[in-house]
Amino acid sequence: MDARDLQDIEIELFTQALKLRYGYDFTGYAQASFHRRVRALYATSGLPTISALTARLLHDERYLPEVIAKLSVPVSEMFRSPKSFELLRREVMPVLASYPQISIWQAGCAHGEEAYSLAILLKECGLYNRSRIYATDISEDALAKAREGIYPLREARLYSDNYIKSGGTGSLSDWYTAMYNHIKLDESLSERITFVNHNLVADGVFGEMHLILCRNVLIYFGEALQQRVIGLFRDSLVRGGFLALGDRERPIGGKFFEDFKPVVPGQPVYRSVMVRKP
Ligand SMILES: C[S@@+](CC[C@H](N)C(=O)[O-])C[C@H]1O[C@@H](n2cnc3c(N)ncnc32)[C@H](O)[C@@H]1O
């Protein structure tokens, strides 16, 4: 047995420890990329083996947030995939405008970039004051950063470019203050966002949502878990509600298209055609 095979066994044990000790179940994730992230965690841990990492995880619960943060890839951008935001602005917002109250679930919110982008979009469409955004993630560390709404100044250029490409009607700099090497988003943007822990692997549906965004999360999941999560979204949406996935995420299986129709052919924003189960 070579060292790599041995590491694979250690990673299996590490994964079980995470599940049995803390209830975080990564067994349904796409395993090749998950193993890479465990190896990267181990490489920066300073510990002699992955088994030592498992021992630390088991005996030191304060280590858990760091482990989850490093395994969960909280990478994002404001107005990421601007074409999708443009589609939301053009096709989805006018429909949401017909509801007296608008509920939005943004699943896998990372450091909050996407939730704040939605808040800006809703403000520009005049819908913010009747909207509530539930922005959820598995990582407490990511959620804490999201609540702050502070990002590196070096990202501002990219965020502004994305915003313009998404059809933004003003200037993104109207929504933040630059301080030293950071930007701090306007506090009014967080008034209608609730950042809360929710695990797509284990937790349940999220109420009567009009729009769900879950972009660049399903790519980390294996097929069975993807199906579970799509079912969760289907059961969380009102009839005629919208689901936005990431650019590289194409739903697997014909069943999806019994429940959802693309808003614009070829774009990853869909509309539910299902009657919700009681
Ligand atoms: C690559 S980021 C995507 C961020 C944002 N949606 C975007 O498209 O830019 C993936 C996020 O999904 C979260 N995530 C991973 N597994 C999850 C799970 N089981 N439940 C909820 N969130 C999860 C990660 O913590 C991470 O913040």
The ligand as a Gaussian input file, in Angstrom:
#p B3LYP/6-31G(d) Opt

LIG

0 1
 C      -18.169000      28.460000      -3.589000
 S      -19.190000      29.104000      -2.322000
 C      -20.496000      29.810000      -3.264000
 C      -20.846000      31.184000      -2.794000
 C      -21.892000      31.922000      -3.625000
 N      -23.143000      31.198000      -3.646000
 C      -21.409000      32.157000      -5.021000
 O      -21.925000      31.564000      -5.962000
 O      -20.490000      32.946000      -5.192000
 C      -19.908000      27.618000      -1.655000
 C      -20.555000      27.861000      -0.291000
 O      -21.406000      26.749000       0.016000
 C      -21.309000      26.480000       1.378000
 N      -21.694000      25.098000       1.633000
 C      -20.995000      23.967000       1.399000
 N      -21.669000      22.900000       1.834000
 C      -22.837000      23.361000       2.354000
 C      -23.940000      22.741000       2.976000
 N      -23.979000      21.415000       3.151000
 N      -24.963000      23.514000       3.399000
 C      -24.922000      24.855000       3.258000
 N      -23.895000      25.514000       2.679000
 C      -22.857000      24.767000       2.230000
 C      -19.836000      26.738000       1.691000
 O      -19.612000      26.957000       3.073000
 C      -19.533000      27.954000       0.835000
 O      -19.692000      29.145000       1.552000

